[in-house]
Amino acid sequence: AKLVILILYELVAYGVLLLILIAITFCQLCVQWCSQSEMDPVFVALQPHLLDLSRNKDTGFLVNYIIKGASKEQFALFISSLHGHVASLLHHTIGASVVDRAFHQATRPQKRSLLLELCSTELQLSKDLAQEKQCRLSVLNIISKHGLQKSSVLQHMTTIIQPVLEKGIVEYSIVHMVISEYLTIADKTSALDVIRQLIPHLIQGSSVLDEDVIGQLIPHLTPTKSKAQKKRSKAKKKRSSELLLIRIMQTKEGLKLGLACLKHGLEKDRKRIIKSLKGHIRKLALNDYGCLFVICRLSIVDNTELITEVVVDELTKHLKELIFDKNGRRPLLQLFHPLCSRYLTPRELFYLNYNVPSPVSKAGYSFC
């Protein structure tokens, strides 16, 4: 009798799992192929459960699909549902990818409301603050304007950032922005501690939420991929194996974190960074922000033998390609005429002069 019960239990458990997978696949197909009017009932049905789905490894990608295809009103509802949960989601590997997807898609006021929640619990209650027309979020300006306690804001941001660093969930733009803002108000010890915790994560590969998990489990229920889709999937897997340092060079906040690690890390940290970049210098040099990172590394004169071996030798190897590329030629020009305004814009020079305020006196790597 016990054996029969055990067999029946396993069959039921398998059946429940299969039903769940079929339901998830159905929702995925609806999001991918249905019209907006056909999608509306799906969103209405799932909307109360989106936060829970955002934390599940098998359904997190589905939430990304849903918010990608959501109407403006539906997306606003989702953003509202995130309030009070942004920090906890960022501490979850899958949840962080959902928050970052929403952050990329959000309007400026919506982005500000998400970021403010990570700066202070007091700011979560201020609806007017999220609607202010500012060029960018500045924690220092907010503290000054609203009379907040700097120590309280710093403590709150520390509780947000520390678990993120411990878990290595540092590949997302919203995380880069929060860490950058934290560094503007942190004391020297705290700032350097965050930078040194960040470096090991930057010199290893990054994790990517696998949106094809259902297709792997029950491929006969998903449509066959076109050649273009297969190519994009292959490119995505390749990106996931790249150094995180290379991937974050797609944004100015990612560049700022990279520069902070170079300028304020220890000499042994810079040595680890440069060694990890062996074979990747060409790719960085061709990137809008990556070329500035290479310029910065050339400008910090320590361990010249290693810089020559890893950076200069690779630049020389791809000389022809780099010379004829608008970004690629900049590290080469840096070797002949450092930080010249003829090939660097004022904004790019501003980025290169970026320093974390508290430890800057010790580091001394200002290009002014």
N, C-alpha and C positions, 0 to 999 in steps of 0.2 A: 504493500500500500504506500509506504514511504517513497519507494522508487517511482511509482506512478505519479505521486504528487510532485516529486522533484522534476520529473520529465515534463509534466503539465506546466509547472511553474516556469521552467526554462522556455517552453514554447510561448507562453503568454508574455514573458519578458522580451523575447525576441520579436513577438508580434507588436508589442507596444513600441519598441525601438523602431521597427520598420514603419509603423504608422507615423511616428514623430518625424522620421526622415522624409517620408512621403509628403507630410504636411509642410515641412520646411522647403522641400523642393518645389511644391506647388506655389508657395509664396514667392520663392525666388523667380520662378517662371513668370508669375503675374507681374512682378516688379520689372522684369527685363522686357517683356513683350506686350503687356497690356497698355491700352490707352489711359489717359488721365482719368476719364470718367469710370473706366473699369477698375482702376486702381483705388479710387476713393473708398469703396466699401472695405477693401483690404486694409487700408490705413486706419480707418475707423475701428475695425475689429482688433488690430494689433496695437494701436496707440497706447492703451492703458498698460501694456506689457513691454513696451520698448526698452525701458530701463533694465528690466530683468533680462531681456533678450540680449542687451548690450554687454552683459557680463558672461555670456555663455560662448564657449569656443566654437560651438556648432551653429550658433545663430547670430553672432556678432556681425559677420559679413552681411547677413540679411538686413540688419538695421541700416548698415551703410548703403545698401541698395535702395531701401525704402526712403531714407532721407534725401538720397540723390534724386529720386524721382518724385519727391513730394512737391505739392504746389506751395506757393509763398505762404499761404495761410496755414497749411499743414506743417510746414517747416517751423513757422513761428510757434506753433503749439509744442513741437518737439523741443525747441530751445527753452520754452517756459518750463517744460517738464524736467529739464536738466538742472534748474536752479536748486541749490542745496545739495546736489549730487556730483558736481563736477570734480571735486577733489577725490572723492571715493572712486570715481570711474578712472581717474588718472592713475590711481594706485593699482589698477587692474589691467593686465596686458591687453585684453580684448577691449575693455571699456575705453582705454586710452585712445585706441584707433578710432572708435566711434566719435569720441569728443573731438578729436583732431579733424575728422571728416566734416563734422558739423561746423567746426571753427573755420575751415577753408571755405565753406559754402555760405557762411553767415555774412550779414551786412555789417557795416562798421559799428553801429550801436549794439548789435547782437554780440559781436566779438568782444566789445568792451564789457558787456554785462558778464560774459563768461570769465574774462580775465580778472575783473574786479572781485569776483567771488573767491579767486585764489589769492587775493591780496589782503583781504580783511573780512571778517564776519560782519563787521559793522556796515561795510559797503554793500552787502547783499540786500540790505533793507532799503537802500536808496535807489528808487526808480529814476529820479531825475538825473542822477549822476551818469547812468548808462546812456542817457540821451544827449549828453553834452557834446557839442561839436568841437572836438579836439583833434589835432592832427594825428596824435598817437597817444597811447596810454603811457603816462609817466607817474610812477609811484611817488616820486618826490613831490611833484606838483599836487597830487591828490592829498598827500599827507599835509602839505602846507595849506592848501585851500580849505580843507574840511577839518582842520585841527585835530587830526588823528595822532595817536601816540606812535612814534616811530618804533619803539621797542615792541609794542603790541603787534604792529604790522609785520615786523621782522620775525617775531615768534610764530605768528600764524603761517607766514610763508615758509618758514623752516619746517613746520609740521607737514606742509604740502610737498616740499622738494625732497626732504630726506628719504622717505619711502620710495619715491620715484628713482632716486639715485641708487638706493640699495637693491632695487629690483631691476635696474638697468633699462627702465622704460624712458629712454632719452632721445628717441628718434623723431619725435613729433614737434611741429612748429609751435604749438601752444606751450609746450614744455620749454622750448628754447626761449620764448618770450618771457615766461615767468622767471626762469633762471637769470636771464639778462637783467630784468628789473630788480630781482633780489640782489644781484651783485652791486647795483647802484646804491643800496642802502646798508649793505652788510659791513660789519667791521672787518679789519684785515684778516683776523684768524678765521672767521666764518667764511669769508670770500675765498681764501686760499684753500680751505678745507673742501668746499664745493668743487672748486676747479680740479683739485687733485683726485677727488672721487670721480669726476667726469671723464678724465683722460683715459682710464682703462676701457671705458665703454666706447669711446670714440675710435679706438684703434682695433676694434673687432667688428665682425659682421653684425647686421641688424636683423631683427625678426620682422616678418611681414605676415599680416593676417591672410590666411589662405582662403580665398573666396570660392575655391573649387572643391571644397571638402565634400560636398554632397555628390558632386560628379564623380569623385573617387570612390565613394561608398556604394552608390547605385547609379552607375553610368547610363544604364538603359532608360532612365527616367529623365535625363537631361539631353538637350539637343546637341547634335554634333557641332563642334567648333569649326569655324571657317579658318582659312589659312592665316588671315589677318589676326584673328583672336588667338590662334596658337602662337603666332609670332610675338604678340603682346604678352602672353603668359610666360613665354620663354624669357623675354626681356625682363619681366618682373622678377622671375626666379634669379636671374643674373644679378639684378640690383640688390636683392636680399643678401647675396653673398659678398657684396662690396663692403669696404670699410665704412663704418657709420660716418666717419669724418668726411668722406667724399660725398656721401648722400646729403648731409646737412648743408653742404655748400650751395644748395639751390635757393637759399633765402639769406637775407641780410642778417637775421637773428642767428642763423647757423654760423655765418661767417664770424660774427662777433664772439660767439662762444669759442670757435676755433682760435681766433686771435687772442682771446683771454688765456687760453691754455698755453699758447706759445709764449706770450709775454710774461705771464705770471706763474707759470709752472717752473719747477726746478730744472736745472740743466739736464739731469737724468730723464726728466719727463720729456723735454724737447728731443732728447736722443731717441727715446722710445717712439715718439711721434714720427720722426724723420725716418727711422728704420721701417716702420709700418707702411710708409708711403712708397717704398721701393717698388718701381714698376707702375706707379699710379700718377706720377708727376705730370705726364703728358695730358692725362684726362683732366687733372686739376687746372693745368695751364690754359686749357681750351674753354674753361667754364668762366662765366661772368664774375662770380664771386671767388671761385677757386684760384684764379690767377692772382687775386689780391692776397690770398693766403700764401701762395708761393713767394710773392714779392716780400711779404712780411718775414718769411723764414730766411730769405736771402739777406734781409736787413739786420737780422740778429746775429752778430758775429761771435759765435762760439762753435766749437767742433767743426772747423772749416773743412777738415779732411772728409768727414762724413757727409757734409753738405755737398762737397764736390762730387763724391762718389754717387750719392743718391739723386741729387737735384740737378746739378750742372751737367753731369754726364748724360742724363736722360734728356735734358733740354737740347744738348748738342746732337744726340742721336736722331731727334725729330726736328732738326733745325729748319729744313725747308718748309715743312707743314706749319710750324709755329710762326715763322716770319710772315707768312701770308694770311694769318688769322688775326683778327682784331684783338682777341684776348691773348692768344698764344705769344704774340710779340712783346707783350708788356713785361713779363719776367726777364726776357732777353735785354730789353731796353734798360731795365733796372740795373743790370750788370754794368752798363756803359754810362748811364746818367741816372743815378738814384733819385726816385721820387720827383720826377720832372713833370710840371703841369702841362707840358706839351703832349704827353701821352696818358696822363691821369687826370680825370675830371675833379673838380672841387669835392664832390660827394665821395669819390673813391679815396681821395687824400684824407677826407674826414674819417672814413672807415679805417684806414691804415693808422690813423692817430688814436684809434679807440684804445682806451685803457680802463681797467676797473679802478674806480676812484680810491678805495682804501689802501690797496697795496702798491699803488703806482709809484710812490716815493722810493720804495724798495726795489721795484723792478727796473724803473728808469728806462723803459723802451719807448719813449715818445719820439715820433719822427719830426716834430715841429722844429 
